[in-house]
Amino acid sequence: MMINGVSNVTQVNNVQNLRKPENTAKVTESSDTVTVSKEAKEMAEIYFMDKVAAETPDVRADKIAEIREKIKDPSYLNDAIINSAADKFLSAIGL
């Protein structure tokens, strides 16, 4: 294979041979600021709450409080209640 000429090399050489400007204006350093609107903050908070709610399992606090009160009563825990709870648990896990 023989290459007779490369047409784009001269264009690259021309760009490399350009002189840089001698007097460049100095850029003064300034700090950038970002302002977030009240509406944007509220939307971010709503988005975060929605995400947390989607990841949180459903818990019924009223049922938990009711069961805690029942367990505090010593007469509540008897063999029938324990067997019923065990049966429900085993059926829930597929046994």
Secondary structure, DSSP 8 states (H G I E B T S, - for coil): ------SSHHHHHHHHT----S---------------HHHHHHHHHHHHHHHHHHS----HHHHHHHHHHHHSTTT--HHHHHHHHHHHHHHTT-
